[in-house]
Amino acid sequence: MAMQTPAPCDYSRATSVDDAIGQLQALGGNARILAGGHSLIPMMKLRLSNPGHLIDINPLEPELNYIRQQGNEIHIGAMTRHRNILESDLLARTFPHIFAEAEAVLADPVVRNRGTIGGSLCQSDPAEDLSGVVVALKGIAVVRGPDGERTIDMDEFHVGPYMTAVQSTEMLTEVRFPIQAGHGSAHEKVERRAGDFAIVAASAALSIQGGTIRSAGVACSAVGPTTMHIKRAEEMLIGKAPSEQLFAQAGEMAKADVEPSNDGRGPADYKRHVAGVLTTRALSRAAATALR
């Protein structure tokens, strides 16, 4: 097999978020942001992505690598490494166990040490674990550009496979998550081998107060053109008492609503079945955590 190498491109390092945005604007959309590089560089080697310029934002890590609480929200900077998320005590206390479970099965230690939450979300790979977590937790993306800052709901953030709502002169700077009482969450994944992209993954989050489900988040990965937000199941769960029968019903909705395709990871019918099973399992575990 012939050696695969990226097409020639220029390279620069950003000194601040404003500098990165200024460079993006000056380059007129012919540039890509480089953070961990574990998704972008392989795509460049395959010539699936051919930016004329790379803007390295690793010098911005002191500015954009953080996990902190502000009021009734958790804020995670776009340059926060997967390892930081995996090991965060704040996230473990606030959103048990969803972040740790997703990050533990995301690729391998080398990728987790360098890859970032911003890179994962902006890659918009339908089989990526962390996007499902963010959707289930009702995360909001914060994007900054020449005209200032704007927020994007995750349903609008993921436009299609490898496509997001981030414009060519903008960059993702932060993701915000609402904190809710009585929280429980879980992430389930079936993969071919350890660290691989999911055959199917399901993320679930519940807020249970007074024996009633007050809010719900359900998302499935690798079973559609983007991360699949299972809204119908969420709406059905709210206002009801948690039960295995209820969660099985939500699993059936996930099974019906996902849009898998036949590929090397398995036939569509198999993926539909697994999506239902994993959704039921994730909701059951999320409820057990919320009620303990």
Kinemage of the C-alpha trace (Angstrom):
@kinemage 1
@onewidth
@group {chain A} dominant
@subgroup {mainchain}
@vectorlist {calphas} color= white
{ca met a 1} P 0.000 0.000 0.000
{ca ala a 2} L 1.326 3.454 -0.879
{ca met a 3} L 2.225 5.687 2.046
{ca gln a 4} L -0.526 8.168 2.851
{ca thr a 5} L 0.535 11.739 3.500
{ca pro a 6} L -1.408 14.985 3.874
{ca ala a 7} L -1.472 17.564 1.126
{ca pro a 8} L 0.857 20.535 1.691
{ca cys a 9} L -0.515 23.226 3.994
{ca asp a 10} L 0.663 26.215 5.986
{ca tyr a 11} L 0.885 26.212 9.778
{ca ser a 12} L 0.655 28.815 12.525
{ca arg a 13} L 0.161 28.896 16.289
{ca ala a 14} L -2.536 30.983 17.939
{ca thr a 15} L -1.598 33.191 20.883
{ca ser a 16} L -5.165 33.758 22.130
{ca val a 17} L -8.746 32.941 21.214
{ca asp a 18} L -9.095 36.358 19.570
{ca asp a 19} L -5.890 35.730 17.607
{ca ala a 20} L -7.198 32.355 16.406
{ca ile a 21} L -10.467 33.945 15.281
{ca gly a 22} L -8.561 36.740 13.560
{ca gln a 23} L -6.475 34.194 11.667
{ca leu a 24} L -9.588 32.247 10.642
{ca gln a 25} L -11.162 35.437 9.350
{ca ala a 26} L -8.036 36.506 7.467
{ca leu a 27} L -7.711 33.112 5.813
{ca gly a 28} L -11.248 33.261 4.467
{ca gly a 29} L -12.405 29.800 5.493
{ca asn a 30} L -9.366 27.954 4.110
{ca ala a 31} L -8.126 26.911 7.558
{ca arg a 32} L -8.786 24.299 10.216
{ca ile a 33} L -8.245 24.407 13.962
{ca leu a 34} L -5.702 21.867 15.265
{ca ala a 35} L -6.089 20.713 18.881
{ca gly a 36} L -5.358 17.049 19.682
{ca gly a 37} L -5.236 16.171 15.989
{ca his a 38} L -6.299 12.535 16.426
{ca ser a 39} L -9.258 12.975 14.066
{ca leu a 40} L -8.057 15.735 11.754
{ca ile a 41} L -4.595 14.375 10.910
{ca pro a 42} L -5.844 10.905 9.814
{ca met a 43} L -8.471 12.588 7.623
{ca met a 44} L -5.748 14.767 6.092
{ca lys a 45} L -3.616 11.690 5.423
{ca leu a 46} L -6.521 10.141 3.542
{ca arg a 47} L -7.078 13.445 1.708
{ca leu a 48} L -10.619 13.572 3.081
{ca ser a 49} L -9.731 16.964 4.517
{ca asn a 50} L -7.399 19.325 2.679
{ca pro a 51} L -7.133 22.614 4.565
{ca gly a 52} L -4.738 25.152 3.153
{ca his a 53} L -3.750 26.226 6.655
{ca leu a 54} L -3.655 24.713 10.155
{ca ile a 55} L -4.036 26.945 13.209
{ca asp a 56} L -2.574 25.198 16.245
{ca ile a 57} L -4.501 26.177 19.395
{ca asn a 58} L -2.460 24.101 21.840
{ca pro a 59} L -0.858 27.309 23.198
{ca leu a 60} L -4.400 28.234 24.359
{ca glu a 61} L -4.645 25.306 26.776
{ca pro a 62} L -4.180 27.527 29.868
{ca glu a 63} L -7.133 29.595 28.631
{ca leu a 64} L -9.430 26.808 27.433
{ca asn a 65} L -8.646 23.750 29.597
{ca tyr a 66} L -10.927 23.870 32.648
{ca ile a 67} L -13.821 22.147 34.379
{ca arg a 68} L -15.628 24.424 36.825
{ca gln a 69} L -18.972 25.216 38.333
{ca gln a 70} L -20.553 28.598 37.700
{ca gly a 71} L -23.876 29.031 39.441
{ca asn a 72} L -26.123 26.140 38.490
{ca glu a 73} L -23.977 25.049 35.539
{ca ile a 74} L -20.809 23.093 34.847
{ca his a 75} L -18.548 24.701 32.263
{ca ile a 76} L -15.937 22.683 30.344
{ca gly a 77} L -13.402 24.494 28.171
{ca ala a 78} L -12.995 23.297 24.604
{ca met a 79} L -9.313 22.403 25.108
{ca thr a 80} L -10.030 20.173 28.107
{ca arg a 81} L -8.331 16.826 27.500
{ca his a 82} L -10.258 13.566 27.718
{ca arg a 83} L -8.011 12.475 30.574
{ca asn a 84} L -8.959 15.590 32.562
{ca ile a 85} L -12.637 14.754 32.081
{ca leu a 86} L -12.102 11.112 33.022
{ca glu a 87} L -10.315 12.062 36.252
{ca ser a 88} L -12.473 15.059 37.275
{ca asp a 89} L -13.891 14.787 40.794
{ca leu a 90} L -16.330 17.620 40.059
{ca leu a 91} L -17.840 15.757 37.097
{ca ala a 92} L -17.919 12.493 39.056
{ca arg a 93} L -19.911 14.180 41.835
{ca thr a 94} L -22.208 16.197 39.583
{ca phe a 95} L -22.882 13.737 36.756
{ca pro a 96} L -22.202 10.205 37.989
{ca his a 97} L -21.255 8.022 36.102
{ca ile a 98} L -21.718 9.113 32.522
{ca phe a 99} L -18.532 11.050 31.764
{ca ala a 100} L -16.215 8.511 33.366
{ca glu a 101} L -17.905 5.588 31.620
{ca ala a 102} L -17.758 7.247 28.200
{ca glu a 103} L -14.185 8.455 28.551
{ca ala a 104} L -12.942 5.082 29.834
{ca val a 105} L -13.981 3.420 26.562
{ca leu a 106} L -12.931 6.279 24.281
{ca ala a 107} L -9.973 5.111 22.191
{ca asp a 108} L -6.813 4.532 24.267
{ca pro a 109} L -4.628 6.412 26.796
{ca val a 110} L -2.582 8.099 24.063
{ca val a 111} L -5.702 9.615 22.506
{ca arg a 112} L -7.219 10.483 25.889
{ca asn a 113} L -4.038 12.291 26.927
{ca arg a 114} L -4.094 14.622 23.906
{ca gly a 115} L -7.621 14.611 22.489
{ca thr a 116} L -10.059 17.320 23.585
{ca ile a 117} L -13.795 17.630 24.117
{ca gly a 118} L -13.881 20.428 21.557
{ca gly a 119} L -12.175 18.273 18.964
{ca ser a 120} L -14.563 15.387 19.586
{ca leu a 121} L -17.657 17.554 19.212
{ca cys a 122} L -16.394 19.461 16.182
{ca gln a 123} L -15.402 16.245 14.403
{ca ser a 124} L -19.122 15.325 14.549
{ca asp a 125} L -18.448 11.631 14.001
{ca pro a 126} L -21.803 9.816 14.382
{ca ala a 127} L -20.067 6.942 16.213
{ca glu a 128} L -18.222 9.128 18.729
{ca asp a 129} L -19.039 8.492 22.407
{ca leu a 130} L -18.777 11.952 23.941
{ca ser a 131} L -21.330 13.611 21.657
{ca gly a 132} L -24.034 11.270 22.987
{ca val a 133} L -23.105 12.200 26.554
{ca val a 134} L -23.344 15.914 25.776
{ca val a 135} L -26.741 15.487 24.096
{ca ala a 136} L -28.140 13.425 27.000
{ca leu a 137} L -26.930 16.002 29.529
{ca lys a 138} L -28.517 18.871 27.539
{ca gly a 139} L -25.162 20.486 26.872
{ca ile a 140} L -24.958 23.868 25.183
{ca ala a 141} L -22.049 24.755 22.896
{ca val a 142} L -20.492 28.211 23.203
{ca val a 143} L -18.983 29.464 19.945
{ca arg a 144} L -16.995 32.659 19.422
{ca gly a 145} L -16.389 34.486 16.162
{ca pro a 146} L -15.714 37.973 14.762
{ca asp a 147} L -19.219 39.091 15.748
{ca gly a 148} L -18.911 37.864 19.328
{ca glu a 149} L -20.208 34.852 21.242
{ca arg a 150} L -23.270 32.711 20.603
{ca thr a 151} L -24.707 29.538 22.106
{ca ile a 152} L -25.927 26.518 20.130
{ca asp a 153} L -28.144 23.683 21.322
{ca met a 154} L -26.639 20.298 20.496
{ca asp a 155} L -29.562 19.407 18.211
{ca glu a 156} L -28.529 22.349 16.043
{ca phe a 157} L -24.776 21.932 16.595
{ca his a 158} L -24.556 18.586 14.767
{ca val a 159} L -25.658 19.372 11.207
{ca gly a 160} L -24.649 16.060 9.619
{ca pro a 161} L -21.808 13.542 9.443
{ca tyr a 162} L -18.580 15.473 10.100
{ca met a 163} L -20.502 18.756 9.832
{ca thr a 164} L -21.343 21.253 12.577
{ca ala a 165} L -22.967 24.658 12.863
{ca val a 166} L -19.588 26.254 13.686
{ca gln a 167} L -18.828 28.686 10.873
{ca ser a 168} L -15.461 28.917 9.112
{ca thr a 169} L -14.506 32.038 11.094
{ca glu a 170} L -15.696 30.704 14.472
{ca met a 171} L -14.345 28.328 17.076
{ca leu a 172} L -15.913 26.333 19.890
{ca thr a 173} L -14.698 27.673 23.238
{ca glu a 174} L -16.850 26.007 25.902
{ca val a 175} L -19.637 23.527 26.649
{ca arg a 176} L -22.139 24.241 29.451
{ca phe a 177} L -24.276 21.730 31.336
{ca pro a 178} L -27.214 22.456 33.669
{ca ile a 179} L -26.997 20.924 37.154
{ca gln a 180} L -30.180 19.239 38.353
{ca ala a 181} L -31.171 17.735 41.670
{ca gly a 182} L -31.664 13.987 41.949
{ca his a 183} L -29.350 13.326 39.017
{ca gly a 184} L -28.291 9.925 37.738
{ca ser a 185} L -26.666 9.037 34.426
{ca ala a 186} L -24.950 6.222 32.566
{ca his a 187} L -23.240 5.366 29.280
{ca glu a 188} L -23.458 1.963 27.597
{ca lys a 189} L -21.431 0.830 24.595
{ca val a 190} L -20.973 -2.218 22.390
{ca glu a 191} L -17.734 -2.232 20.387
{ca arg a 192} L -15.768 -4.712 18.307
{ca arg a 193} L -12.621 -4.352 20.401
{ca ala a 194} L -11.481 -2.185 23.310
{ca gly a 195} L -11.154 1.464 22.364
{ca asp a 196} L -12.886 1.088 19.006
{ca phe a 197} L -15.669 3.309 17.732
{ca ala a 198} L -19.063 2.093 18.881
{ca ile a 199} L -21.184 -0.431 17.057
{ca val a 200} L -23.923 1.182 19.157
{ca ala a 201} L -23.730 3.385 22.251
{ca ala a 202} L -26.441 4.861 24.452
{ca ser a 203} L -26.269 7.706 26.955
{ca ala a 204} L -28.997 8.419 29.505
{ca ala a 205} L -29.546 11.020 32.201
{ca leu a 206} L -32.434 11.370 34.656
{ca ser a 207} L -33.455 13.820 37.354
{ca ile a 208} L -35.740 12.060 39.844
{ca gln a 209} L -37.385 14.084 42.605
{ca gly a 210} L -40.125 12.915 44.924
{ca gly a 211} L -40.264 9.575 43.138
{ca thr a 212} L -41.022 11.219 39.782
{ca ile a 213} L -38.851 11.749 36.718
{ca arg a 214} L -38.554 15.525 36.352
{ca ser a 215} L -36.223 15.561 33.343
{ca ala a 216} L -34.702 12.999 31.017
{ca gly a 217} L -31.977 12.852 28.394
{ca val a 218} L -31.508 9.963 25.956
{ca ala a 219} L -29.086 9.759 23.032
{ca cys a 220} L -27.669 6.990 20.847
{ca ser a 221} L -24.445 6.967 18.828
{ca ala a 222} L -23.419 5.115 15.662
{ca val a 223} L -27.023 4.565 14.563
{ca gly a 224} L -27.707 7.554 12.333
{ca pro a 225} L -26.163 10.390 10.329
{ca thr a 226} L -25.482 12.248 13.588
{ca thr a 227} L -25.825 11.495 17.275
{ca met a 228} L -29.466 10.465 17.620
{ca his a 229} L -31.451 12.450 20.199
{ca ile a 230} L -34.312 10.190 21.289
{ca lys a 231} L -36.774 12.955 22.128
{ca arg a 232} L -39.871 10.775 22.025
{ca ala a 233} L -38.535 8.605 24.832
{ca glu a 234} L -37.595 11.650 26.888
{ca glu a 235} L -41.094 13.113 26.611
{ca met a 236} L -42.651 9.786 27.564
{ca leu a 237} L -40.483 9.442 30.690
{ca ile a 238} L -41.128 12.868 32.213
{ca gly a 239} L -43.739 12.934 34.959
{ca lys a 240} L -43.725 9.186 35.551
{ca ala a 241} L -42.357 7.016 38.328
{ca pro a 242} L -39.229 5.121 37.286
{ca ser a 243} L -39.703 1.407 36.590
{ca glu a 244} L -38.132 -1.320 34.503
{ca gln a 245} L -41.295 -1.509 32.398
{ca leu a 246} L -41.097 2.218 31.693
{ca phe a 247} L -37.449 1.987 30.692
{ca ala a 248} L -38.162 -0.988 28.452
{ca gln a 249} L -40.801 1.133 26.708
{ca ala a 250} L -38.223 3.886 26.204
{ca gly a 251} L -35.856 1.294 24.773
{ca glu a 252} L -38.484 0.262 22.242
{ca met a 253} L -38.836 3.898 21.212
{ca ala a 254} L -35.087 4.188 20.736
{ca lys a 255} L -35.134 0.990 18.686
{ca ala a 256} L -37.814 2.465 16.437
{ca asp a 257} L -36.378 5.970 16.135
{ca val a 258} L -32.708 5.325 15.338
{ca glu a 259} L -31.554 5.252 11.711
{ca pro a 260} L -28.755 2.658 11.431
{ca ser a 261} L -27.255 1.402 8.203
{ca asn a 262} L -25.646 -1.851 7.156
{ca asp a 263} L -21.855 -1.616 7.340
{ca gly a 264} L -18.768 -3.440 8.528
{ca arg a 265} L -19.877 -3.110 12.140
{ca gly a 266} L -23.103 -5.025 11.589
{ca pro a 267} L -26.529 -5.108 9.928
{ca ala a 268} L -29.093 -2.408 10.617
{ca asp a 269} L -31.582 -4.750 12.323
{ca tyr a 270} L -28.927 -5.860 14.799
{ca lys a 271} L -27.999 -2.253 15.585
{ca arg a 272} L -31.653 -1.341 16.172
{ca his a 273} L -31.992 -4.192 18.639
{ca val a 274} L -28.804 -3.213 20.470
{ca ala a 275} L -29.865 0.448 20.625
{ca gly a 276} L -33.060 -0.587 22.420
{ca val a 277} L -31.249 -2.865 24.854
{ca leu a 278} L -28.540 -0.315 25.680
{ca thr a 279} L -31.051 2.508 26.128
{ca thr a 280} L -33.079 0.410 28.576
{ca arg a 281} L -29.936 -0.588 30.441
{ca ala a 282} L -28.555 2.966 30.629
{ca leu a 283} L -31.863 4.360 31.921
{ca ser a 284} L -32.123 1.639 34.556
{ca arg a 285} L -28.619 2.346 35.818
{ca ala a 286} L -29.183 6.109 35.725
{ca ala a 287} L -32.321 5.702 37.854
{ca ala a 288} L -30.504 3.490 40.363
{ca thr a 289} L -27.873 6.217 40.817
{ca ala a 290} L -30.466 8.999 41.115
{ca leu a 291} L -32.424 7.083 43.777
{ca arg a 292} L -29.556 5.951 45.962
